[in-house]
Amino acid sequence: MPKPRPIVTQNTWDFLLEPMIAPTGFREYDARWKYPDEINLPGITALGMGIGTQMFEAGIGPVIAVGMDYRDYSLSIKNALVLGLIQAGIHVKDIGPALSPMAYFAQFHLDAPAVAMVTASHNPNGWTGVKMGFERPLTHGPDEMSRLRDIVLSGMTIARDGGKYEHISGVMDAYLDDLCGDFKMTRKLRVVCATGNGTASAFAPKVLARIGVEVVPLHNELDYTFPNYNPNPEAMEMLHDMAAAVRNSAADLALGFDGDGDRCGVVDDEGEEI
């Protein structure tokens, strides 16, 4: 894999061949870029090779669970990442579309030492990134991210034999079963479930209904164009919509989830954001 360049002009021959990675995308606890302005698909493949190289360096088993959020370009990003992981000699267990917490669950469920979740988190469309971790249940911290950055940007990735791909079905059902168990509400509760048409739309309403909650749906239809607003419960637009839904439905509270389901905003029964 060639050493990544910080800038490669789009709509050129090189853009399809040469890895481009903006160094600023490596953050303290994950990696995030504007796509394709700051990273291209060969750059994502270089990142996958870097994660795989780092796994061997860390001395963990060469097996990783990989998931992705619900965006129209996440499949392309995930496939490019998987290609790099396989080139680095890693056995990829692909769990498909997922929430970030489901990907972390998959590490234990599949006995995979590592995880990589393709997601832009709470950011709007046009962003992508990867949340990764080796020492379950921990994800990468500053030291691990700094080392990954050095491996990738310095072109120190190592190609190895033995990489393979495996599609894993059933993880979503196992995750929902683990979340719900045999728990049932002991009192009636009406809850506005706000998911902003993001990935949590496939999860949150089901979980609440299974435990006996009366669900008031709010933008629970999967739609990766995010036609109402970006699913981010820290944004006032989403919180105000949740508050209005509480008042209009006489709900006990509202729960709002971000694009990969690891952030939750709460509105109380009076329509006040908590």
C-alpha positions as CSV (number, residue, x, y, z in Angstrom):
1,M,0.0,0.0,0.0
2,P,1.5,3.4,-1.0
3,K,2.0,6.0,1.7
4,P,-1.2,8.0,1.9
5,R,-1.2,11.6,0.7
6,P,-3.0,14.4,2.5
7,I,-4.6,15.7,-0.7
8,V,-5.4,14.0,-4.0
9,T,-7.5,15.9,-6.5
10,Q,-11.0,14.4,-7.0
11,N,-12.2,13.3,-10.4
12,T,-8.7,12.3,-11.4
13,W,-7.1,8.9,-12.2
14,D,-5.0,9.1,-9.1
15,F,-8.1,9.6,-6.9
16,L,-9.1,6.1,-7.7
17,L,-5.7,4.6,-7.1
18,E,-3.8,6.7,-4.5
19,P,-4.8,6.7,-0.8
20,M,-5.7,10.1,0.5
21,I,-6.1,10.7,4.2
22,A,-6.3,14.1,6.0
23,P,-4.2,13.7,9.1
24,T,-6.7,15.7,11.2
25,G,-9.2,12.9,10.9
26,F,-7.3,10.8,13.6
27,R,-8.8,12.0,16.8
28,E,-8.3,11.0,20.5
29,Y,-10.8,8.2,20.6
30,D,-11.9,7.5,17.0
31,A,-11.3,8.6,13.4
32,R,-13.6,10.9,11.4
33,W,-13.5,12.6,8.0
34,K,-15.6,14.4,5.5
35,Y,-16.0,12.0,2.6
36,P,-14.7,12.2,-0.1
37,D,-13.2,15.6,0.6
38,E,-10.8,14.4,3.3
39,I,-10.5,10.7,2.6
40,N,-11.1,8.5,-0.4
41,L,-11.8,4.8,-0.7
42,P,-8.1,3.8,-1.2
43,G,-7.5,5.8,2.0
44,I,-10.1,3.8,3.8
45,T,-8.4,0.6,2.6
46,A,-5.1,1.9,4.0
47,L,-6.8,2.6,7.3
48,G,-8.0,-1.0,7.3
49,M,-4.5,-2.3,6.7
50,G,-3.3,0.0,9.5
51,I,-5.9,-1.5,11.9
52,G,-4.9,-5.0,10.9
53,T,-1.2,-4.2,11.3
54,Q,-1.8,-2.7,14.7
55,M,-3.7,-5.8,15.7
56,F,-0.7,-8.0,15.0
57,E,1.6,-5.5,16.7
58,A,-0.6,-5.7,19.8
59,G,-0.4,-9.4,19.8
60,I,-4.2,-10.1,19.7
61,G,-5.9,-12.7,17.6
62,P,-6.4,-11.7,14.0
63,V,-10.2,-11.6,14.1
64,I,-12.4,-8.5,14.0
65,A,-16.1,-7.8,14.1
66,V,-17.1,-5.1,11.6
67,G,-20.4,-3.1,11.3
68,M,-21.7,0.0,9.7
69,D,-24.3,2.6,10.3
70,Y,-27.3,3.3,8.0
71,R,-26.1,5.8,5.4
72,D,-26.1,5.5,1.6
73,Y,-22.3,5.4,1.4
74,S,-21.4,3.4,4.5
75,L,-21.5,0.1,2.6
76,S,-18.8,1.4,0.2
77,I,-16.7,2.6,3.2
78,K,-17.1,-0.7,5.0
79,N,-16.1,-2.7,2.0
80,A,-13.0,-0.6,1.4
81,L,-12.1,-1.1,5.1
82,V,-12.7,-4.8,5.0
83,L,-10.4,-5.1,1.9
84,G,-7.6,-3.5,3.9
85,L,-8.2,-5.7,6.9
86,I,-8.1,-8.8,4.7
87,Q,-4.9,-7.7,3.0
88,A,-3.4,-7.3,6.5
89,G,-4.2,-10.9,7.3
90,I,-7.3,-10.4,9.4
91,H,-10.4,-12.6,9.6
92,V,-13.3,-10.2,9.2
93,K,-16.7,-11.1,10.7
94,D,-19.1,-8.7,9.0
95,I,-22.2,-8.1,11.0
96,G,-23.8,-5.7,8.5
97,P,-25.8,-2.6,9.5
98,A,-25.6,-2.0,13.2
99,L,-25.6,0.4,16.1
100,S,-22.2,1.1,17.6
101,P,-23.3,-0.6,20.9
102,M,-24.3,-3.7,18.8
103,A,-20.9,-3.8,17.3
104,Y,-19.3,-3.8,20.7
105,F,-21.7,-6.5,21.8
106,A,-20.6,-8.5,18.7
107,Q,-17.1,-8.7,20.1
108,F,-18.3,-10.8,23.0
109,H,-21.1,-12.6,21.1
110,L,-18.6,-13.7,18.3
111,D,-15.6,-13.9,20.6
112,A,-13.7,-11.4,18.4
113,P,-10.7,-9.7,20.0
114,A,-11.3,-6.5,17.9
115,V,-14.1,-4.3,16.5
116,A,-14.4,-1.7,13.9
117,M,-17.6,0.3,13.4
118,V,-18.0,2.4,10.3
119,T,-20.0,5.4,11.4
120,A,-20.3,9.2,11.3
121,S,-21.9,9.0,14.7
122,H,-24.1,12.1,15.3
123,N,-22.6,14.1,12.4
124,P,-24.6,14.9,9.3
125,N,-24.4,13.2,6.0
126,G,-21.1,13.8,4.2
127,W,-19.1,12.6,7.2
128,T,-17.8,9.1,7.9
129,G,-15.4,7.5,10.3
130,V,-14.4,4.4,12.3
131,K,-14.7,3.6,16.0
132,M,-12.4,0.7,16.8
133,G,-11.1,-1.2,19.8
134,F,-9.0,-4.2,20.7
135,E,-9.3,-4.7,24.5
136,R,-13.0,-5.4,25.0
137,P,-14.9,-3.7,26.3
138,L,-12.6,-0.8,25.7
139,T,-12.3,1.2,22.5
140,H,-9.1,3.0,21.3
141,G,-7.8,5.8,23.5
142,P,-5.2,8.5,22.7
143,D,-2.2,6.2,22.8
144,E,-3.8,3.6,20.4
145,M,-5.1,6.3,18.1
146,S,-1.7,8.0,18.0
147,R,0.0,4.7,17.1
148,L,-2.6,3.9,14.4
149,R,-2.1,7.3,12.9
150,D,1.7,6.8,12.7
151,I,1.3,3.3,11.1
152,V,-1.2,4.5,8.5
153,L,0.3,7.9,7.6
154,S,3.9,6.6,7.6
155,G,3.0,3.8,5.2
156,M,4.1,1.2,7.8
157,T,1.2,-1.2,7.1
158,I,2.2,-4.8,6.5
159,A,0.4,-7.2,4.1
160,R,0.0,-10.7,5.4
161,D,-1.5,-14.0,4.2
162,G,-4.5,-15.6,6.0
163,G,-7.1,-12.8,5.7
164,K,-10.6,-13.9,5.1
165,Y,-14.2,-12.7,5.0
166,E,-17.2,-14.1,6.8
167,H,-20.7,-12.7,6.8
168,I,-22.4,-13.2,10.1
169,S,-26.2,-13.2,10.4
170,G,-28.3,-13.2,13.5
171,V,-26.3,-10.7,15.6
172,M,-29.1,-8.1,15.6
173,D,-31.6,-10.6,17.0
174,A,-29.0,-11.8,19.6
175,Y,-28.4,-8.2,20.6
176,L,-32.1,-7.3,21.0
177,D,-32.6,-10.5,23.1
178,D,-29.7,-9.6,25.3
179,L,-31.0,-6.0,25.8
180,C,-34.5,-7.0,26.6
181,G,-34.1,-10.4,28.3
182,D,-37.3,-11.2,30.2
183,F,-37.8,-7.6,31.5
184,K,-41.3,-6.2,31.4
185,M,-42.5,-2.8,32.6
186,T,-44.4,-2.9,35.9
187,R,-46.4,0.3,35.1
188,K,-47.8,1.8,32.0
189,L,-45.5,4.2,30.2
190,R,-46.0,6.1,27.0
191,V,-42.7,7.1,25.4
192,V,-41.9,9.2,22.3
193,C,-39.2,7.3,20.5
194,A,-37.3,9.7,18.2
195,T,-34.7,8.3,15.9
196,G,-34.4,10.9,13.1
197,N,-34.7,8.2,10.4
198,G,-31.3,7.0,11.4
199,T,-29.9,3.5,12.3
200,A,-31.7,3.5,15.7
201,S,-35.0,3.4,13.8
202,A,-34.4,-0.4,13.3
203,F,-33.8,-1.0,17.0
204,A,-35.2,1.5,19.6
205,P,-38.9,1.1,18.8
206,K,-38.6,-2.7,18.9
207,V,-36.8,-2.7,22.3
208,L,-39.3,-0.3,23.9
209,A,-42.3,-2.3,22.6
210,R,-40.8,-5.6,23.8
211,I,-40.4,-4.4,27.3
212,G,-44.0,-3.2,27.4
213,V,-43.7,0.5,26.6
214,E,-46.4,2.2,24.6
215,V,-44.3,3.7,21.8
216,V,-45.2,7.0,20.2
217,P,-43.1,6.9,17.0
218,L,-41.2,10.0,15.8
219,H,-39.4,9.7,12.5
220,N,-38.8,5.9,13.0
221,E,-38.8,5.1,9.2
222,L,-35.3,4.3,8.0
223,D,-34.3,7.0,5.5
224,Y,-30.6,7.7,5.0
225,T,-31.4,11.1,3.4
226,F,-32.5,12.3,6.9
227,P,-35.5,14.2,5.5
228,N,-36.5,15.8,8.8
229,Y,-33.2,16.6,10.4
230,N,-29.9,15.0,11.3
231,P,-30.4,12.5,14.1
232,N,-28.5,14.2,16.9
233,P,-30.2,14.5,20.3
234,E,-27.8,17.3,21.3
235,A,-29.2,19.5,18.5
236,M,-32.0,21.8,19.6
237,E,-34.0,21.0,16.4
238,M,-34.4,17.4,17.4
239,L,-35.0,18.2,21.1
240,H,-37.7,20.7,20.2
241,D,-39.4,18.2,17.9
242,M,-39.3,15.7,20.8
243,A,-40.7,18.2,23.2
244,A,-43.6,19.0,20.8
245,A,-44.3,15.3,20.4
246,V,-44.5,14.8,24.2
247,R,-47.0,17.7,24.6
248,N,-49.1,16.6,21.6
249,S,-49.3,12.9,22.7
250,A,-49.4,13.4,26.5
251,A,-46.4,11.1,26.7
252,D,-44.5,10.5,29.9
253,L,-41.1,11.3,28.3
254,A,-39.2,11.2,25.0
255,L,-36.0,9.4,24.1
256,G,-34.0,10.6,21.2
257,F,-31.1,8.6,19.6
258,D,-28.3,9.7,17.3
259,G,-27.2,8.2,14.1
260,D,-25.4,5.2,15.5
261,G,-27.4,4.8,18.7
262,D,-24.8,5.6,21.4
263,R,-26.2,9.0,22.4
264,C,-29.6,9.5,24.0
265,G,-31.4,12.8,24.6
266,V,-34.3,12.9,27.1
267,V,-37.3,15.2,27.3
268,D,-39.6,15.0,30.4
269,D,-43.4,14.9,30.6
270,E,-43.6,18.7,30.6
271,G,-41.7,19.0,27.4
272,E,-38.5,20.2,29.0
273,E,-35.2,19.0,27.6
274,I,-33.0,17.3,30.2
